[in-house]
Amino acid sequence: MNRYQIFLIFWIIGFLGGITGYIILPSIINIFNSIVPNLFSKFLLESLLAGIIGSGISTIAILFWAKKSSKEF
């Protein structure tokens, strides 16, 4: 696969993951606020959760791609 195609695929996966994370973020924040109220500010909690979601999606995508490309060789 061409390097630019791989970059484009991972960019699209990350973009879609960010949109998905932004959509489900309010419900996740409400769950955390009910469990541990007033421990984190809303901005810090949103940024932490968005980072976790983004890194998880990109890690899963890279692992899937590496596993798939290792079978080709």
C-alpha positions as CSV (number, residue, x, y, z in Angstrom):
1,M,0.0,0.0,0.0
2,N,1.2,3.5,-0.7
3,R,2.4,5.5,2.3
4,Y,0.0,8.4,1.6
5,Q,-3.0,6.0,1.4
6,I,-2.0,4.6,4.8
7,F,-1.8,8.1,6.2
8,L,-5.1,9.0,4.7
9,I,-6.8,5.9,6.1
10,F,-5.5,6.5,9.7
11,W,-6.4,10.2,9.4
12,I,-10.0,9.2,8.5
13,I,-10.2,6.6,11.3
14,G,-9.0,9.2,13.8
15,F,-11.4,11.8,12.5
16,L,-14.3,9.4,12.7
17,G,-13.2,8.3,16.1
18,G,-13.0,11.9,17.3
19,I,-16.5,12.6,16.0
20,T,-17.8,9.5,17.7
21,G,-16.1,10.4,21.0
22,Y,-17.5,13.9,20.8
23,I,-21.0,12.6,20.4
24,I,-20.8,10.1,23.3
25,L,-18.7,12.3,25.5
26,P,-21.7,14.0,27.4
27,S,-23.1,10.7,28.6
28,I,-19.7,9.5,29.7
29,I,-19.1,12.7,31.6
30,N,-22.4,12.4,33.4
31,I,-21.4,8.8,34.5
32,F,-18.1,10.0,35.8
33,N,-19.7,13.0,37.6
34,S,-22.1,10.8,39.3
35,I,-19.4,8.4,40.5
36,V,-16.8,11.0,41.5
37,P,-18.4,14.4,41.8
38,N,-16.2,17.6,41.8
39,L,-12.9,15.7,41.4
40,F,-12.1,17.0,38.0
41,S,-13.2,20.1,36.1
42,K,-15.4,19.5,33.1
43,F,-12.7,20.7,30.7
44,L,-10.1,18.4,32.1
45,L,-12.4,15.4,32.1
46,E,-13.5,16.1,28.5
47,S,-9.9,16.4,27.3
48,L,-8.8,13.2,29.2
49,L,-11.7,11.2,27.8
50,A,-11.2,12.5,24.3
51,G,-7.5,11.6,24.5
52,I,-8.2,8.1,25.7
53,I,-10.8,7.5,23.0
54,G,-8.5,8.8,20.3
55,S,-5.5,6.9,21.4
56,G,-7.5,3.7,21.8
57,I,-8.9,3.9,18.3
58,S,-5.6,4.7,16.7
59,T,-3.9,1.9,18.6
60,I,-6.5,-0.6,17.6
61,A,-6.3,0.5,14.0
62,I,-2.5,0.2,13.9
63,L,-2.6,-3.2,15.5
64,F,-5.2,-4.4,13.0
65,W,-3.2,-3.0,10.1
66,A,0.1,-4.6,11.4
67,K,-1.5,-8.0,11.9
68,K,-3.1,-7.8,8.4
69,S,0.2,-6.7,6.7
70,S,2.3,-9.4,8.6
71,K,0.2,-12.1,6.9
72,E,1.2,-10.8,3.5
73,F,4.9,-11.4,4.0
